[in-house]
Amino acid sequence: MPQQHPFYLLWSGAINLGDTPGVFNNAQFAGLLVQIPVTLSFIPENDLPVRFLLKTSDVEIFNDKKHPVFWDWEPGTALPSPVGYVDDTDLIPEQPEFHELSVPHSAAAVGPHTITLQVNSEVSAGLRDDFVLECIEAHETIGAKIGW
């Protein structure tokens, strides 16, 4: 019997993050940071975190320098604590390059938010491994859509 996948698709496409344009000719180049608007229409009443999955391809990490993912970061302000990372470990066996985001319930009110992916700035230019964001999924316990 197949295992359940308690996430649903919010967005799919191909966004190339990194410092080398043109590495992936099937993806739009975004550079070192991309911010995606997300609206939550409902969240569970319990105190469990709100969860998302990111699917990527071609991620490699140098010296354990993972790429952080932030919730509700506003440009011009200090970066908050990451809600997840993009790295080269397998979250789901035989399903590489899924990365879980866990947003604290207290930060996940109904309304507009952002998910920000940043290429790790501690890695030297040229070594910032380019990768592709392919999809974003939301856990079935929340209502979410891309955009505001």
RARAHU-V336761 format. One record per residue. RES is the residue in one letter. NEAR is the number of other C-alpha atoms within 10 Angstrom. Layout:
# RARAHU-V336761
RES,NEAR + RES,NEAR
This chain:
# RARAHU-V336761
M,3 + P,4 + Q,5 + Q,6 + H,8 + P,10 + F,16 + Y,16 + L,15 + L,17 + W,15 + S,13 + G,12 + A,19 + I,20 + N,27 + L,26 + G,23 + D,20 + T,19 + P,15 + G,12 + V,15 + F,17 + N,10 + N,12 + A,18 + Q,16 + F,22 + A,16 + G,16 + L,18 + L,16 + V,18 + Q,18 + I,16 + P,14 + V,19 + T,18 + L,20 + S,13 + F,14 + I,20 + P,14 + E,8 + N,7 + D,10 + L,14 + P,16 + V,22 + R,20 + F,25 + L,21 + L,21 + K,18 + T,22 + S,16 + D,14 + V,19 + E,18 + I,18 + F,15 + N,7 + D,10 + K,17 + K,21 + H,25 + P,19 + V,26 + F,21 + W,25 + D,19 + W,18 + E,13 + P,8 + G,6 + T,7 + A,8 + L,13 + P,12 + S,11 + P,17 + V,18 + G,21 + Y,19 + V,27 + D,21 + D,20 + T,14 + D,12 + L,13 + I,11 + P,9 + E,7 + Q,9 + P,16 + E,23 + F,23 + H,22 + E,21 + L,22 + S,16 + V,19 + P,15 + H,16 + S,10 + A,12 + A,20 + A,15 + V,14 + G,12 + P,17 + H,20 + T,19 + I,18 + T,19 + L,22 + Q,19 + V,23 + N,21 + S,13 + E,12 + V,17 + S,10 + A,11 + G,10 + L,13 + R,23 + D,20 + D,24 + F,24 + V,23 + L,23 + E,17 + C,17 + I,23 + E,21 + A,23 + H,18 + E,17 + T,15 + I,18 + G,16 + A,23 + K,17 + I,15 + G,12 + W,12
